[in-house]
Every structure is written in structure tokens, then in C-alpha cells.
Amino acid sequence: MTRTERAQHPHFVVIAGPTASGKSTIGAALAARLQVPFIDGDDLHSDANRSKMSSGTPLSDEDRGPWLTTVGRTLASHASGGGCVVACSALARRYRDAIRAEVPGVWFGVLEADAAELTRRSSERADHFMPPALVASQIALLEPLEDDEAGEMINTAGKTIQEIVDHALTRLP
């Protein structure tokens, strides 16, 4: 796909899911395949949000609001370049709606894995601000996509990065 074709049909994608579900890895691989920029939503958090999570305290909806607006606006800012892929937890419908308010055509690929796997992965990350203690709060917030939401729940169990990306590519509008 050429740059002109991408600009005519931009891909606005959020790879979502709980901490340690593989959002950044899958998001970066998908962006590479689509030849669009990848942005890790963690990089869009305020210092206050990062400090709160680092201390093991889950964010409140009040904390998340400005961040979700920034995620949506970041996606929308890439319309002329063919789109963008952002890794962002977007666990609850209301969070996805906040992003959708900024970029209505966004597609959500919500990665799923069980709590034990997420805790294991989280424990193995050396330089990440999100501690394993927050896995349970993330799972508690996760709301499956509803029928009127563009996207798909993607079970990552036993699948390679390539298989997950290939699957997502077949589902994009």
C-alpha cells in the first residue's frame, strides 16, 4: 500500500488490554506491517499518573480522562499520514468511548490473557513503571468489546506475535 492509499484510508488502531498483555509488542509489529507510526500510550501519561502507578495505586477515571483525550488526539493527528497504531489499555467501554470521541473511526484490538500469565509477564519486566500488583485491578476493569464497537477481542494464548498481527490485519476495516 502506498502512502497515498494509506492517507485515503487511514488506519486508526488501538491495541488494548491489561498490563503485560503484549500491547506494545503487538502494536509495534502491526504498525510496521501497516507502515504507519507506532506510539506507546504509556509515553503519553503525565508524570503524576506514572508516579501513582509506580507506587502501586491504580488510576482513577479522573486521572485517566486527560490521558485518554491525548491518546485520541494523537491518533487523529496522523490522519494525513495514513493513520497510527497506539498501545493503550482502554479497558472499559467508557475509556474507549473517550478515545472514539476524538477519532470516531478507531478500531480496537483488545488482547486477552489469563491473570497468571499477565502476572508472570509483568514480574519479568525490568524497566516498567506498572508493578505486578496492579494486574488484578486491570483485569477487574476489563470490559469486552460490545457489538457496536469496531474491533475484536484477541486471545493471545499460545499464539506468536506474527499470528496475532496476521489475525488483526484480517479484521481491520
Residue pairs with C-beta under 8 A, 6 or more apart in sequence:
1 34
1 35
3 35
3 81
3 82
5 82
6 34
6 35
6 36
6 81
6 82
6 83
7 79
7 80
7 81
7 82
9 82
10 36
10 78
10 79
10 81
10 82
10 83
10 105
11 34
11 36
11 82
11 83
11 84
11 85
11 107
11 172
12 75
12 76
12 78
12 79
12 83
12 84
12 103
12 105
12 106
12 107
13 27
13 30
13 31
13 34
13 83
13 84
13 85
13 86
13 106
13 107
13 108
13 109
13 168
13 172
14 41
14 71
14 75
14 85
14 86
14 87
14 88
14 90
14 96
14 99
14 106
14 107
14 108
14 109
15 23
15 26
15 27
15 30
15 85
15 86
15 87
15 88
15 109
15 111
15 168
16 23
16 87
16 88
16 89
16 90
16 91
16 96
16 108
16 109
16 110
16 111
17 23
17 89
17 91
17 110
17 111
17 112
17 113
17 142
18 89
18 91
18 113
18 118
18 135
18 138
18 139
18 141
18 142
19 89
19 118
19 122
19 130
19 134
19 135
19 138
20 113
20 118
20 119
20 121
20 122
20 125
20 130
20 132
20 135
21 111
21 112
21 113
21 118
21 121
21 156
22 111
22 113
22 121
22 156
22 161
22 164
23 41
23 87
23 88
23 89
23 111
24 40
24 42
24 87
25 161
26 87
26 109
26 111
26 156
26 161
26 164
26 165
26 168
27 38
27 40
27 85
27 86
27 87
28 38
28 85
28 87
29 161
29 162
29 165
30 38
30 85
30 109
30 165
30 168
30 169
31 37
31 38
31 84
31 85
32 38
33 165
33 169
34 82
34 83
34 85
34 169
35 82
36 78
36 81
36 82
36 83
36 84
36 85
37 78
37 81
37 84
37 85
38 84
38 85
38 86
38 87
39 74
39 84
39 85
39 86
39 87
40 86
40 87
41 67
41 71
41 86
41 87
41 88
41 89
42 87
42 129
42 130
44 67
44 70
44 71
44 74
45 53
45 67
46 66
46 67
48 63
49 59
49 63
49 64
49 67
50 129
52 59
52 63
53 59
53 129
53 130
53 131
53 134
54 129
54 130
54 131
56 131
56 133
56 134
58 134
58 137
58 138
61 94
64 95
64 98
65 98
68 88
68 90
68 95
68 98
68 99
69 98
69 101
69 102
71 86
71 88
71 90
71 99
71 102
72 98
72 99
72 100
72 101
72 102
72 103
72 106
73 102
73 103
74 84
74 86
75 83
75 84
75 86
75 99
75 102
75 103
75 106
76 102
76 103
77 84
78 84
88 99
89 95
89 138
90 96
90 99
90 108
90 110
91 138
91 141
91 142
91 143
92 141
92 142
92 143
93 143
93 146
93 149
96 106
96 108
96 145
96 149
99 106
100 106
105 150
105 173
106 150
107 150
107 151
107 171
107 172
107 173
108 145
108 149
108 150
108 151
108 152
109 151
109 152
109 154
109 168
109 171
110 142
110 144
110 145
110 151
110 152
110 153
110 154
111 154
111 156
111 164
112 142
112 153
112 154
112 155
112 156
112 157
113 121
113 155
113 156
113 157
114 157
115 135
115 136
115 139
117 157
118 135
118 138
118 139
119 132
119 135
122 128
122 130
122 131
122 132
122 135
123 132
144 153
145 151
145 152
145 153
150 173
151 171
152 168
152 171
154 164
154 167
154 168
156 164
159 167
